[in-house]
């Protein structure tokens, strides 16, 4: 709920500033690859990260006319001291699943996020697995890239065959 309350508090001023300046504004929402697919051992965590996706999708539809861009970032495990502690406590199955994607350095995740914000992308996957998950789970998410919309449709047509 923290993300929701922060956006709720900041959004009126952002909308006013975008209207007065004529320049778009951006909101970044940090989710996780566990917000794209449910992961064993992360029941509560995945639920909260899926919630951020719903928030981002609905909010993008509501604020696009006000020149506000929403960017939803899906990093994998990010190499931090917190992750090192978490690995000690999570189930072995979860560690095995997480190892298949590898982790990223926090600086690399930040660079991907910043690039996505500057490009006004709605979805920002941070590695190749994240890109595949983004395509596989796109559903009716807002799509700002004609290329990605095309790729998603081609893949979906091939899957249907």
Secondary structure, DSSP 4 states (H G I P E B T S, - for coil): -HHHHHHHHHHHHHHHHHHHH---EEEEEE--GGGTS--TT-HHHHHHHHHHHHHHHHHHHHHGGGTEEEEEEE---EESHHHHHHHHHS-HHHHHHHHTT--EEHHHHHHHHHHHHHTT-SEEE-SHHHHHHHHHT-TT-----HHHHHHHHHHHHHHH-
